[in-house]
Amino acid sequence: MFTVENQVSGNQFKVAEDETILDGAISNGLGFPYGCRNGFCGKCKATLMEGEVGYLKGIPPGLTPAEVSDNMILPCKCYAKTDISIVATELESVADIEVKTLPCKVDKIEHLSSDVAKIVLKIPGNEAMQYIAGQYIDLIHPDFDPRAFSIANAPHNTGIIELHVRLISGGKFTNFIFNKMQEKSLLKIQGPKGSFYLREDSEKPMIMLAGGTGFGPVKAMIEHQIESNSQRKIDIYWGVRSEQDLYMSLPYEWAEQHDHINFVPVLSIPDKNWQGRVGYVHEAVLEDFETLVNFEVYACGPPVMVTSAANTFIKKGMLEKNFFNDSYDFSHQTTDL
């Protein structure tokens, strides 16, 4: 392992010998800018001040000979050979991330339940989309209006975008996705978008409140926290109608494998043999916490859930500035989770 120091921000992080500088930065929650992640666009350029780096296949085309002479490096393709010190830009906010329109191919369609499908989109190898866990993209098809879907995977492989799509009665686009769209289909995406994203500069314990497929962006956030080796306390509350609507077993696995993660599923229409919590998911949180003064809450789901949580959590001491949300309404062109 080697230490990378960014002289601009003072941030330091560790990278393995087989880990690029950019991958190490992303894994440690740092907003190093990038574009293609393949050494072509040059958007991740940084200056090497101390130490030594190397490239597996020679100097990438994104660097000119003059830039190499000036100790410029491409963190997306270089590896540390010693401890290094660099000068690199770090994105300070979501507003600094470039919104792109990119082509993509449907790599995989997997039905997770009777009305939820996982769609995996693959971006061409010379492109990538930089985003923060929790944000969304617009999915573009020539026969439909653009539709917003939350990104359900952490931003560590930005050539892949995972979406959790729920089949909506009367929804033309979601019916097309479920019944007609084929793997290898070509689409476009535009993003990233949205102010619902993980605040990584905080150490406050987090309550993740998901309704239905609002679990998608919550999944992205938690995967990123795990990848970053964060030990922030996380309580996940996932509210659905029946047990079959808990379309992924991941929260159970996270809770079993990580002491700092707790999972509470809540059913509004419980199955006959259900032994767990029942009712409204935000009410389960109210029952479990005497105060929410020092917590951050990330709520994603139907407007009624988000609104009810916001109104009642404040009575438990939650500060409004610590409540982050993404609500969706299928009758409007908002995030289709």
PADREN-232076 format. One record per residue (C-alpha): residue number from 1; residue in three letters; x, y, z. Coordinates in Angstrom, 2 decimals, padded with zeros to 5 digits, m for minus. Last residue first. Example, Ala and Ser with C-alpha at 12.3 -4.5 7.8 and 13.67 -1.06 7.14 Angstrom:
2
<pt nr="2" rest="ser" c1="013.67" c2="m001.06" c3="007.14"/>
<pt nr="1" rest="ala" c1="012.30" c2="m004.50" c3="007.80"/>
end
This chain:
337
<pt nr="337" rest="leu" c1="m037.92" c2="004.65" c3="m009.04"/>
<pt nr="336" rest="asp" c1="m039.34" c2="007.04" c3="m011.62"/>
<pt nr="335" rest="thr" c1="m037.87" c2="010.40" c3="m010.60"/>
<pt nr="334" rest="thr" c1="m040.15" c2="013.14" c3="m011.75"/>
<pt nr="333" rest="gln" c1="m042.11" c2="013.64" c3="m014.94"/>
<pt nr="332" rest="his" c1="m045.47" c2="013.66" c3="m013.22"/>
<pt nr="331" rest="ser" c1="m048.26" c2="011.15" c3="m012.69"/>
<pt nr="330" rest="phe" c1="m045.83" c2="008.59" c3="m011.30"/>
<pt nr="329" rest="asp" c1="m044.96" c2="010.74" c3="m008.31"/>
<pt nr="328" rest="tyr" c1="m041.52" c2="010.39" c3="m006.80"/>
<pt nr="327" rest="ser" c1="m039.85" c2="011.61" c3="m003.64"/>
<pt nr="326" rest="asp" c1="m036.13" c2="012.14" c3="m003.18"/>
<pt nr="325" rest="asn" c1="m035.05" c2="013.21" c3="000.27"/>
<pt nr="324" rest="phe" c1="m032.37" c2="014.60" c3="002.53"/>
<pt nr="323" rest="phe" c1="m033.18" c2="015.55" c3="006.12"/>
<pt nr="322" rest="asn" c1="m030.19" c2="016.88" c3="008.09"/>
<pt nr="321" rest="lys" c1="m030.91" c2="020.54" c3="007.29"/>
<pt nr="320" rest="glu" c1="m034.38" c2="020.10" c3="008.79"/>
<pt nr="319" rest="leu" c1="m032.87" c2="019.18" c3="012.14"/>
<pt nr="318" rest="met" c1="m034.41" c2="016.06" c3="013.63"/>
<pt nr="317" rest="gly" c1="m035.68" c2="016.67" c3="017.17"/>
<pt nr="316" rest="lys" c1="m038.38" c2="014.03" c3="017.36"/>
<pt nr="315" rest="lys" c1="m041.02" c2="016.55" c3="016.26"/>
<pt nr="314" rest="ile" c1="m038.85" c2="017.09" c3="013.18"/>
<pt nr="313" rest="phe" c1="m039.22" c2="013.38" c3="012.44"/>
<pt nr="312" rest="thr" c1="m043.00" c2="013.72" c3="012.19"/>
<pt nr="311" rest="asn" c1="m043.24" c2="016.27" c3="009.40"/>
<pt nr="310" rest="ala" c1="m040.31" c2="014.99" c3="007.35"/>
<pt nr="309" rest="ala" c1="m041.39" c2="011.35" c3="007.65"/>
<pt nr="308" rest="ser" c1="m044.96" c2="012.11" c3="006.65"/>
<pt nr="307" rest="thr" c1="m043.75" c2="014.11" c3="003.65"/>
<pt nr="306" rest="val" c1="m041.39" c2="011.36" c3="002.50"/>
<pt nr="305" rest="met" c1="m043.98" c2="008.62" c3="002.88"/>
<pt nr="304" rest="val" c1="m046.74" c2="010.63" c3="001.18"/>
<pt nr="303" rest="pro" c1="m044.37" c2="011.61" c3="m001.63"/>
<pt nr="302" rest="pro" c1="m043.57" c2="007.98" c3="m002.52"/>
<pt nr="301" rest="gly" c1="m040.00" c2="006.79" c3="m001.92"/>
<pt nr="300" rest="cys" c1="m036.56" c2="007.94" c3="m000.84"/>
<pt nr="299" rest="ala" c1="m035.67" c2="009.24" c3="002.61"/>
<pt nr="298" rest="tyr" c1="m032.08" c2="009.88" c3="003.75"/>
<pt nr="297" rest="val" c1="m032.05" c2="010.95" c3="007.40"/>
<pt nr="296" rest="glu" c1="m029.01" c2="012.37" c3="009.18"/>
<pt nr="295" rest="phe" c1="m029.03" c2="011.84" c3="012.91"/>
<pt nr="294" rest="asn" c1="m027.90" c2="013.90" c3="015.91"/>
<pt nr="293" rest="val" c1="m031.28" c2="015.23" c3="017.03"/>
<pt nr="292" rest="leu" c1="m033.31" c2="012.16" c3="016.06"/>
<pt nr="291" rest="thr" c1="m034.62" c2="011.45" c3="019.56"/>
<pt nr="290" rest="glu" c1="m036.28" c2="008.56" c3="021.36"/>
<pt nr="289" rest="phe" c1="m035.66" c2="006.28" c3="018.40"/>
<pt nr="288" rest="asp" c1="m037.30" c2="002.91" c3="017.67"/>
<pt nr="287" rest="glu" c1="m041.01" c2="003.83" c3="017.65"/>
<pt nr="286" rest="leu" c1="m040.45" c2="006.89" c3="015.45"/>
<pt nr="285" rest="val" c1="m038.48" c2="004.76" c3="012.99"/>
<pt nr="284" rest="ala" c1="m041.31" c2="002.22" c3="012.81"/>
<pt nr="283" rest="glu" c1="m043.69" c2="005.12" c3="012.17"/>
<pt nr="282" rest="his" c1="m041.69" c2="006.06" c3="009.08"/>
<pt nr="281" rest="val" c1="m042.26" c2="002.57" c3="007.65"/>
<pt nr="280" rest="tyr" c1="m046.03" c2="002.59" c3="007.98"/>
<pt nr="279" rest="gly" c1="m047.51" c2="m000.55" c3="009.47"/>
<pt nr="278" rest="val" c1="m045.95" c2="m003.92" c3="010.26"/>
<pt nr="277" rest="arg" c1="m042.69" c2="m005.12" c3="011.81"/>
<pt nr="276" rest="gly" c1="m041.63" c2="m008.75" c3="011.60"/>
<pt nr="275" rest="gln" c1="m043.25" c2="m012.16" c3="012.09"/>
<pt nr="274" rest="trp" c1="m044.90" c2="m012.53" c3="008.68"/>
<pt nr="273" rest="asn" c1="m046.76" c2="m015.83" c3="008.36"/>
<pt nr="272" rest="lys" c1="m050.05" c2="m014.41" c3="007.08"/>
<pt nr="271" rest="asp" c1="m048.34" c2="m011.86" c3="004.84"/>
<pt nr="270" rest="pro" c1="m048.30" c2="m008.27" c3="005.97"/>
<pt nr="269" rest="ile" c1="m050.01" c2="m005.43" c3="004.10"/>
<pt nr="268" rest="ser" c1="m047.97" c2="m002.40" c3="005.26"/>
<pt nr="267" rest="leu" c1="m044.80" c2="m004.43" c3="005.71"/>
<pt nr="266" rest="val" c1="m041.70" c2="m003.05" c3="007.45"/>
<pt nr="265" rest="pro" c1="m038.16" c2="m004.38" c3="006.97"/>
<pt nr="264" rest="val" c1="m035.66" c2="m003.31" c3="009.65"/>
<pt nr="263" rest="phe" c1="m031.94" c2="m003.57" c3="008.84"/>
<pt nr="262" rest="asn" c1="m028.99" c2="m002.58" c3="011.03"/>
<pt nr="261" rest="ile" c1="m025.50" c2="m001.73" c3="009.77"/>
<pt nr="260" rest="his" c1="m022.57" c2="m000.91" c3="012.10"/>
<pt nr="259" rest="asp" c1="m021.83" c2="m004.57" c3="012.89"/>
<pt nr="258" rest="his" c1="m021.34" c2="m005.46" c3="009.24"/>
<pt nr="257" rest="gln" c1="m021.74" c2="m008.95" c3="007.76"/>
<pt nr="256" rest="glu" c1="m025.19" c2="m009.87" c3="009.07"/>
<pt nr="255" rest="ala" c1="m026.67" c2="m006.42" c3="008.56"/>
<pt nr="254" rest="trp" c1="m025.25" c2="m006.24" c3="005.05"/>
<pt nr="253" rest="glu" c1="m026.61" c2="m009.68" c3="004.21"/>
<pt nr="252" rest="tyr" c1="m030.13" c2="m008.84" c3="005.42"/>
<pt nr="251" rest="pro" c1="m029.99" c2="m005.60" c3="003.43"/>
<pt nr="250" rest="leu" c1="m028.84" c2="m007.51" c3="000.31"/>
<pt nr="249" rest="ser" c1="m031.81" c2="m009.90" c3="000.16"/>
<pt nr="248" rest="met" c1="m033.37" c2="m008.06" c3="m002.77"/>
<pt nr="247" rest="tyr" c1="m037.01" c2="m007.84" c3="m003.93"/>
<pt nr="246" rest="leu" c1="m038.52" c2="m007.09" c3="m000.55"/>
<pt nr="245" rest="asp" c1="m041.82" c2="m006.85" c3="m002.44"/>
<pt nr="244" rest="gln" c1="m042.34" c2="m010.58" c3="m001.83"/>
<pt nr="243" rest="glu" c1="m042.77" c2="m009.80" c3="001.86"/>
<pt nr="242" rest="ser" c1="m045.85" c2="m007.66" c3="001.27"/>
<pt nr="241" rest="arg" c1="m046.57" c2="m003.94" c3="000.93"/>
<pt nr="240" rest="val" c1="m043.13" c2="m002.38" c3="001.23"/>
<pt nr="239" rest="gly" c1="m041.20" c2="m000.22" c3="003.69"/>
<pt nr="238" rest="trp" c1="m037.44" c2="m000.54" c3="003.98"/>
<pt nr="237" rest="tyr" c1="m035.86" c2="000.90" c3="007.12"/>
<pt nr="236" rest="ile" c1="m032.06" c2="000.85" c3="007.07"/>
<pt nr="235" rest="asp" c1="m030.14" c2="001.97" c3="010.17"/>
<pt nr="234" rest="ile" c1="m026.56" c2="002.97" c3="009.36"/>
<pt nr="233" rest="lys" c1="m023.81" c2="003.75" c3="011.87"/>
<pt nr="232" rest="arg" c1="m020.80" c2="005.32" c3="010.17"/>
<pt nr="231" rest="gln" c1="m017.96" c2="002.77" c3="009.93"/>
<pt nr="230" rest="ser" c1="m016.81" c2="003.77" c3="006.45"/>
<pt nr="229" rest="asn" c1="m014.67" c2="001.21" c3="004.64"/>
<pt nr="228" rest="ser" c1="m015.07" c2="003.18" c3="001.38"/>
<pt nr="227" rest="glu" c1="m016.52" c2="000.14" c3="m000.38"/>
<pt nr="226" rest="ile" c1="m019.00" c2="m000.29" c3="002.46"/>
<pt nr="225" rest="gln" c1="m020.05" c2="003.36" c3="002.32"/>
<pt nr="224" rest="his" c1="m020.38" c2="003.14" c3="m001.47"/>
<pt nr="223" rest="glu" c1="m022.52" c2="000.02" c3="m001.23"/>
<pt nr="222" rest="ile" c1="m024.67" c2="001.85" c3="001.32"/>
<pt nr="221" rest="met" c1="m025.22" c2="004.84" c3="m000.93"/>
<pt nr="220" rest="ala" c1="m025.99" c2="002.79" c3="m004.04"/>
<pt nr="219" rest="lys" c1="m028.43" c2="000.59" c3="m002.11"/>
<pt nr="218" rest="val" c1="m030.21" c2="003.69" c3="m000.82"/>
<pt nr="217" rest="pro" c1="m030.45" c2="004.83" c3="m004.44"/>
<pt nr="216" rest="gly" c1="m032.31" c2="001.62" c3="m005.34"/>
<pt nr="215" rest="phe" c1="m034.34" c2="001.11" c3="m002.12"/>
<pt nr="214" rest="gly" c1="m036.71" c2="003.81" c3="m003.35"/>
<pt nr="213" rest="thr" c1="m037.99" c2="000.80" c3="m005.28"/>
<pt nr="212" rest="gly" c1="m040.59" c2="000.31" c3="m002.56"/>
<pt nr="211" rest="gly" c1="m040.28" c2="002.97" c3="000.15"/>
<pt nr="210" rest="ala" c1="m036.83" c2="003.52" c3="001.59"/>
<pt nr="209" rest="leu" c1="m035.77" c2="005.27" c3="004.79"/>
<pt nr="208" rest="met" c1="m032.03" c2="005.23" c3="005.44"/>
<pt nr="207" rest="ile" c1="m031.24" c2="006.49" c3="008.94"/>
<pt nr="206" rest="met" c1="m027.67" c2="007.69" c3="009.20"/>
<pt nr="205" rest="pro" c1="m025.28" c2="008.20" c3="012.11"/>
<pt nr="204" rest="lys" c1="m023.42" c2="011.52" c3="011.84"/>
<pt nr="203" rest="glu" c1="m019.84" c2="011.38" c3="010.55"/>
<pt nr="202" rest="ser" c1="m020.36" c2="013.94" c3="007.81"/>
<pt nr="201" rest="asp" c1="m018.10" c2="014.79" c3="004.85"/>
<pt nr="200" rest="glu" c1="m019.62" c2="011.97" c3="002.80"/>
<pt nr="199" rest="arg" c1="m023.01" c2="013.58" c3="002.27"/>
<pt nr="198" rest="leu" c1="m024.65" c2="010.89" c3="000.12"/>
<pt nr="197" rest="tyr" c1="m026.86" c2="012.17" c3="m002.64"/>
<pt nr="196" rest="phe" c1="m030.33" c2="013.54" c3="m003.25"/>
<pt nr="195" rest="ser" c1="m029.58" c2="016.83" c3="m005.02"/>
<pt nr="194" rest="gly" c1="m030.48" c2="015.48" c3="m008.45"/>
<pt nr="193" rest="lys" c1="m028.91" c2="014.80" c3="m011.82"/>
<pt nr="192" rest="pro" c1="m026.17" c2="012.69" c3="m013.34"/>
<pt nr="191" rest="gly" c1="m027.03" c2="012.76" c3="m016.10"/>
<pt nr="190" rest="gln" c1="m028.45" c2="011.96" c3="m019.49"/>
<pt nr="189" rest="ile" c1="m028.85" c2="008.41" c3="m020.74"/>
<pt nr="188" rest="lys" c1="m029.23" c2="007.09" c3="m024.25"/>
<pt nr="187" rest="leu" c1="m030.58" c2="003.79" c3="m025.54"/>
<pt nr="186" rest="leu" c1="m029.42" c2="000.83" c3="m027.62"/>
<pt nr="185" rest="ser" c1="m030.99" c2="m002.60" c3="m027.10"/>
<pt nr="184" rest="lys" c1="m028.43" c2="m005.35" c3="m026.36"/>
<pt nr="183" rest="glu" c1="m030.91" c2="m007.05" c3="m024.01"/>
<pt nr="182" rest="gln" c1="m034.47" c2="m006.63" c3="m025.19"/>
<pt nr="181" rest="met" c1="m037.20" c2="m004.13" c3="m024.39"/>
<pt nr="180" rest="lys" c1="m040.68" c2="m005.46" c3="m025.08"/>
<pt nr="179" rest="asn" c1="m042.53" c2="m006.58" c3="m021.95"/>
<pt nr="178" rest="phe" c1="m040.92" c2="m005.06" c3="m018.87"/>
<pt nr="177" rest="ile" c1="m039.21" c2="m002.04" c3="m020.42"/>
<pt nr="176" rest="phe" c1="m042.18" c2="m001.28" c3="m022.65"/>
<pt nr="175" rest="asn" c1="m044.54" c2="m001.54" c3="m019.70"/>
<pt nr="174" rest="thr" c1="m042.25" c2="000.83" c3="m017.78"/>
<pt nr="173" rest="phe" c1="m042.36" c2="003.34" c3="m020.63"/>
<pt nr="172" rest="lys" c1="m046.10" c2="003.23" c3="m021.20"/>
<pt nr="171" rest="gly" c1="m047.10" c2="003.42" c3="m017.54"/>
<pt nr="170" rest="gly" c1="m050.74" c2="002.34" c3="m017.37"/>
<pt nr="169" rest="ser" c1="m050.12" c2="000.25" c3="m014.28"/>
<pt nr="168" rest="ile" c1="m046.52" c2="000.91" c3="m013.27"/>
<pt nr="167" rest="leu" c1="m043.91" c2="m001.85" c3="m013.50"/>
<pt nr="166" rest="arg" c1="m041.12" c2="m000.93" c3="m011.10"/>
<pt nr="165" rest="val" c1="m037.65" c2="m000.29" c3="m012.46"/>
<pt nr="164" rest="his" c1="m034.49" c2="m000.70" c3="m010.41"/>
<pt nr="163" rest="leu" c1="m031.62" c2="000.80" c3="m012.40"/>
<pt nr="162" rest="glu" c1="m027.95" c2="m000.18" c3="m012.58"/>
<pt nr="161" rest="ile" c1="m025.45" c2="001.95" c3="m014.53"/>
<pt nr="160" rest="ile" c1="m022.15" c2="000.43" c3="m015.63"/>
<pt nr="159" rest="gly" c1="m019.16" c2="002.30" c3="m017.09"/>
<pt nr="158" rest="thr" c1="m018.95" c2="004.17" c3="m013.80"/>
<pt nr="157" rest="asn" c1="m017.59" c2="001.17" c3="m011.94"/>
<pt nr="156" rest="his" c1="m016.99" c2="002.62" c3="m008.48"/>
<pt nr="155" rest="pro" c1="m019.95" c2="004.98" c3="m008.35"/>
<pt nr="154" rest="ala" c1="m022.22" c2="002.76" c3="m006.21"/>
<pt nr="153" rest="asn" c1="m025.13" c2="001.04" c3="m007.91"/>
<pt nr="152" rest="ala" c1="m028.86" c2="001.82" c3="m007.92"/>
<pt nr="151" rest="ile" c1="m028.94" c2="004.95" c3="m010.06"/>
<pt nr="150" rest="ser" c1="m032.37" c2="006.56" c3="m009.68"/>
<pt nr="149" rest="phe" c1="m034.57" c2="006.64" c3="m012.76"/>
<pt nr="148" rest="ala" c1="m035.91" c2="009.69" c3="m014.61"/>
<pt nr="147" rest="arg" c1="m037.93" c2="009.26" c3="m017.80"/>
<pt nr="146" rest="pro" c1="m037.34" c2="010.93" c3="m021.13"/>
<pt nr="145" rest="asp" c1="m040.52" c2="011.07" c3="m023.23"/>
<pt nr="144" rest="phe" c1="m041.02" c2="007.95" c3="m025.28"/>
<pt nr="143" rest="asp" c1="m040.45" c2="006.55" c3="m028.78"/>
<pt nr="142" rest="pro" c1="m036.87" c2="007.80" c3="m029.21"/>
<pt nr="141" rest="his" c1="m035.74" c2="006.30" c3="m025.88"/>
<pt nr="140" rest="ile" c1="m033.93" c2="008.38" c3="m023.25"/>
<pt nr="139" rest="leu" c1="m033.34" c2="007.36" c3="m019.64"/>
<pt nr="138" rest="asp" c1="m032.83" c2="010.42" c3="m017.46"/>
<pt nr="137" rest="ile" c1="m030.30" c2="009.78" c3="m014.72"/>
<pt nr="136" rest="tyr" c1="m030.43" c2="009.79" c3="m010.92"/>
<pt nr="135" rest="gln" c1="m028.30" c2="010.69" c3="m007.88"/>
<pt nr="134" rest="gly" c1="m028.03" c2="008.67" c3="m004.66"/>
<pt nr="133" rest="ala" c1="m024.32" c2="007.80" c3="m004.83"/>
<pt nr="132" rest="ile" c1="m022.44" c2="010.70" c3="m006.42"/>
<pt nr="131" rest="tyr" c1="m021.88" c2="010.74" c3="m010.16"/>
<pt nr="130" rest="gln" c1="m019.20" c2="010.53" c3="m012.83"/>
<pt nr="129" rest="met" c1="m020.39" c2="008.95" c3="m016.04"/>
<pt nr="128" rest="ala" c1="m017.90" c2="007.09" c3="m018.20"/>
<pt nr="127" rest="glu" c1="m016.86" c2="007.00" c3="m021.86"/>
<pt nr="126" rest="asn" c1="m014.28" c2="005.27" c3="m024.07"/>
<pt nr="125" rest="gly" c1="m015.56" c2="001.81" c3="m023.10"/>
<pt nr="124" rest="pro" c1="m019.12" c2="002.50" c3="m024.21"/>
<pt nr="123" rest="ile" c1="m021.66" c2="002.75" c3="m021.34"/>
<pt nr="122" rest="lys" c1="m023.34" c2="m000.46" c3="m020.21"/>
<pt nr="121" rest="leu" c1="m026.84" c2="m000.40" c3="m018.79"/>
<pt nr="120" rest="val" c1="m028.03" c2="m002.93" c3="m016.22"/>
<pt nr="119" rest="ile" c1="m031.79" c2="m003.07" c3="m015.72"/>
<pt nr="118" rest="lys" c1="m033.09" c2="m004.69" c3="m012.56"/>
<pt nr="117" rest="ala" c1="m036.79" c2="m005.44" c3="m012.81"/>
<pt nr="116" rest="val" c1="m039.59" c2="m004.97" c3="m010.31"/>
<pt nr="115" rest="asp" c1="m043.24" c2="m005.99" c3="m010.79"/>
<pt nr="114" rest="ser" c1="m043.40" c2="m009.76" c3="m010.30"/>
<pt nr="113" rest="ser" c1="m040.09" c2="m009.76" c3="m008.46"/>
<pt nr="112" rest="leu" c1="m036.39" c2="m009.37" c3="m009.24"/>
<pt nr="111" rest="his" c1="m036.79" c2="m009.63" c3="m013.01"/>
<pt nr="110" rest="glu" c1="m033.31" c2="m009.35" c3="m014.50"/>
<pt nr="109" rest="ile" c1="m032.54" c2="m007.41" c3="m017.68"/>
<pt nr="108" rest="lys" c1="m028.88" c2="m007.26" c3="m018.66"/>
<pt nr="107" rest="asp" c1="m026.48" c2="m005.31" c3="m020.88"/>
<pt nr="106" rest="val" c1="m028.91" c2="m002.77" c3="m022.27"/>
<pt nr="105" rest="lys" c1="m026.53" c2="m000.64" c3="m024.31"/>
<pt nr="104" rest="cys" c1="m025.62" c2="002.97" c3="m023.68"/>
<pt nr="103" rest="pro" c1="m025.16" c2="006.25" c3="m025.51"/>
<pt nr="102" rest="leu" c1="m024.21" c2="009.27" c3="m023.41"/>
<pt nr="101" rest="thr" c1="m025.71" c2="012.67" c3="m022.63"/>
<pt nr="100" rest="lys" c1="m023.56" c2="014.30" c3="m019.98"/>
<pt nr="99" rest="val" c1="m024.05" c2="016.45" c3="m016.89"/>
<pt nr="98" rest="glu" c1="m020.62" c2="017.51" c3="m015.61"/>
<pt nr="97" rest="ile" c1="m020.08" c2="017.35" c3="m011.86"/>
<pt nr="96" rest="asp" c1="m019.27" c2="020.68" c3="m010.20"/>
<pt nr="95" rest="ala" c1="m022.86" c2="021.22" c3="m009.07"/>
<pt nr="94" rest="val" c1="m022.62" c2="018.05" c3="m006.97"/>
<pt nr="93" rest="ser" c1="m020.21" c2="019.90" c3="m004.73"/>
<pt nr="92" rest="glu" c1="m016.56" c2="020.49" c3="m003.94"/>
<pt nr="91" rest="leu" c1="m015.00" c2="018.57" c3="m006.81"/>
<pt nr="90" rest="glu" c1="m011.34" c2="017.93" c3="m006.07"/>
<pt nr="89" rest="thr" c1="m008.67" c2="019.32" c3="m008.38"/>
<pt nr="88" rest="ala" c1="m005.29" c2="017.62" c3="m008.20"/>
<pt nr="87" rest="val" c1="m001.78" c2="018.56" c3="m007.12"/>
<pt nr="86" rest="ile" c1="000.08" c2="015.38" c3="m006.25"/>
<pt nr="85" rest="ser" c1="002.20" c2="013.85" c3="m003.50"/>
<pt nr="84" rest="ile" c1="003.30" c2="010.23" c3="m003.82"/>
<pt nr="83" rest="asp" c1="004.23" c2="007.25" c3="m001.66"/>
<pt nr="82" rest="thr" c1="006.02" c2="004.91" c3="m004.01"/>
<pt nr="81" rest="lys" c1="005.17" c2="002.99" c3="m007.19"/>
<pt nr="80" rest="ala" c1="001.73" c2="004.56" c3="m007.43"/>
<pt nr="79" rest="tyr" c1="m000.37" c2="003.44" c3="m010.36"/>
<pt nr="78" rest="cys" c1="m001.49" c2="005.45" c3="m013.38"/>
<pt nr="77" rest="lys" c1="m004.53" c2="005.06" c3="m015.62"/>
<pt nr="76" rest="cys" c1="m007.36" c2="007.14" c3="m014.14"/>
<pt nr="75" rest="pro" c1="m004.86" c2="009.30" c3="m012.23"/>
<pt nr="74" rest="leu" c1="m003.55" c2="010.77" c3="m015.52"/>
<pt nr="73" rest="ile" c1="m000.21" c2="012.43" c3="m014.81"/>
<pt nr="72" rest="met" c1="001.44" c2="015.80" c3="m015.47"/>
<pt nr="71" rest="asn" c1="005.11" c2="016.00" c3="m014.52"/>
<pt nr="70" rest="asp" c1="005.80" c2="018.99" c3="m016.80"/>
<pt nr="69" rest="ser" c1="007.73" c2="016.74" c3="m019.18"/>
<pt nr="68" rest="val" c1="004.63" c2="014.53" c3="m019.40"/>
<pt nr="67" rest="glu" c1="002.61" c2="017.63" c3="m020.28"/>
<pt nr="66" rest="ala" c1="005.04" c2="018.48" c3="m023.08"/>
<pt nr="65" rest="pro" c1="004.85" c2="014.93" c3="m024.44"/>
<pt nr="64" rest="thr" c1="001.03" c2="015.29" c3="m024.58"/>
<pt nr="63" rest="leu" c1="m001.17" c2="013.36" c3="m022.16"/>
<pt nr="62" rest="gly" c1="m004.61" c2="011.96" c3="m023.03"/>
<pt nr="61" rest="pro" c1="m002.96" c2="009.43" c3="m025.34"/>
<pt nr="60" rest="pro" c1="m001.90" c2="007.32" c3="m022.32"/>
<pt nr="59" rest="ile" c1="001.81" c2="006.96" c3="m021.47"/>
<pt nr="58" rest="gly" c1="002.76" c2="003.29" c3="m021.54"/>
<pt nr="57" rest="lys" c1="000.65" c2="000.18" c3="m021.18"/>
<pt nr="56" rest="leu" c1="000.66" c2="m000.58" c3="m017.44"/>
<pt nr="55" rest="tyr" c1="001.38" c2="003.00" c3="m016.41"/>
<pt nr="54" rest="gly" c1="003.76" c2="004.11" c3="m013.64"/>
<pt nr="53" rest="val" c1="004.01" c2="006.50" c3="m010.73"/>
<pt nr="52" rest="glu" c1="006.90" c2="007.91" c3="m008.70"/>
<pt nr="51" rest="gly" c1="007.22" c2="010.21" c3="m005.71"/>
<pt nr="50" rest="glu" c1="006.80" c2="013.94" c3="m005.25"/>
<pt nr="49" rest="met" c1="005.00" c2="016.75" c3="m007.08"/>
<pt nr="48" rest="leu" c1="003.01" c2="014.80" c3="m009.67"/>
<pt nr="47" rest="thr" c1="000.56" c2="017.15" c3="m011.37"/>
<pt nr="46" rest="ala" c1="m003.02" c2="016.12" c3="m012.07"/>
<pt nr="45" rest="lys" c1="m005.09" c2="015.43" c3="m015.17"/>
<pt nr="44" rest="cys" c1="m008.51" c2="013.87" c3="m014.60"/>
<pt nr="43" rest="lys" c1="m010.15" c2="015.48" c3="m017.64"/>
<pt nr="42" rest="gly" c1="m007.51" c2="014.10" c3="m020.02"/>
<pt nr="41" rest="cys" c1="m010.04" c2="012.69" c3="m022.50"/>
<pt nr="40" rest="phe" c1="m008.15" c2="009.56" c3="m023.60"/>
<pt nr="39" rest="gly" c1="m006.73" c2="007.78" c3="m020.54"/>
<pt nr="38" rest="asn" c1="m009.54" c2="005.28" c3="m020.12"/>
<pt nr="37" rest="arg" c1="m011.52" c2="006.76" c3="m017.22"/>
<pt nr="36" rest="cys" c1="m013.64" c2="008.58" c3="m019.86"/>
<pt nr="35" rest="gly" c1="m014.35" c2="011.74" c3="m017.92"/>
<pt nr="34" rest="tyr" c1="m012.79" c2="012.36" c3="m014.54"/>
<pt nr="33" rest="pro" c1="m012.85" c2="014.73" c3="m011.59"/>
<pt nr="32" rest="phe" c1="m011.49" c2="013.66" c3="m008.18"/>
<pt nr="31" rest="gly" c1="m014.34" c2="013.86" c3="m005.71"/>
<pt nr="30" rest="leu" c1="m012.91" c2="011.95" c3="m002.75"/>
<pt nr="29" rest="gly" c1="m014.99" c2="009.21" c3="m001.10"/>
<pt nr="28" rest="asn" c1="m012.09" c2="006.91" c3="m000.23"/>
<pt nr="27" rest="ser" c1="m013.03" c2="004.41" c3="m002.92"/>
<pt nr="26" rest="ile" c1="m013.18" c2="007.28" c3="m005.40"/>
<pt nr="25" rest="ala" c1="m009.65" c2="008.41" c3="m004.55"/>
<pt nr="24" rest="gly" c1="m008.27" c2="004.87" c3="m004.76"/>
<pt nr="23" rest="asp" c1="m009.93" c2="004.31" c3="m008.11"/>
<pt nr="22" rest="leu" c1="m008.41" c2="007.57" c3="m009.37"/>
<pt nr="21" rest="ile" c1="m004.90" c2="006.65" c3="m008.21"/>
<pt nr="20" rest="thr" c1="m005.17" c2="003.31" c3="m009.96"/>
<pt nr="19" rest="glu" c1="m005.17" c2="000.15" c3="m007.85"/>
<pt nr="18" rest="asp" c1="m002.71" c2="m002.71" c3="m008.45"/>
<pt nr="17" rest="glu" c1="m000.10" c2="m001.49" c3="m005.94"/>
<pt nr="16" rest="ala" c1="m002.83" c2="m000.73" c3="m003.42"/>
<pt nr="15" rest="val" c1="m003.86" c2="002.84" c3="m002.70"/>
<pt nr="14" rest="lys" c1="m004.08" c2="004.69" c3="000.60"/>
<pt nr="13" rest="phe" c1="m005.56" c2="008.13" c3="001.13"/>
<pt nr="12" rest="gln" c1="m004.51" c2="011.65" c3="002.07"/>
<pt nr="11" rest="asn" c1="m006.47" c2="014.88" c3="001.84"/>
<pt nr="10" rest="gly" c1="m004.57" c2="018.16" c3="002.18"/>
<pt nr="9" rest="ser" c1="m006.98" c2="019.79" c3="m000.24"/>
<pt nr="8" rest="val" c1="m004.62" c2="021.17" c3="m002.88"/>
<pt nr="7" rest="gln" c1="m001.56" c2="019.16" c3="m001.81"/>
<pt nr="6" rest="asn" c1="m003.33" c2="015.88" c3="m002.57"/>
<pt nr="5" rest="glu" c1="m001.47" c2="013.16" c3="m000.70"/>
<pt nr="4" rest="val" c1="m001.35" c2="009.55" c3="m001.90"/>
<pt nr="3" rest="thr" c1="m000.04" c2="006.91" c3="000.49"/>
<pt nr="2" rest="phe" c1="001.13" c2="003.53" c3="m000.79"/>
<pt nr="1" rest="met" c1="000.00" c2="000.00" c3="000.00"/>
end
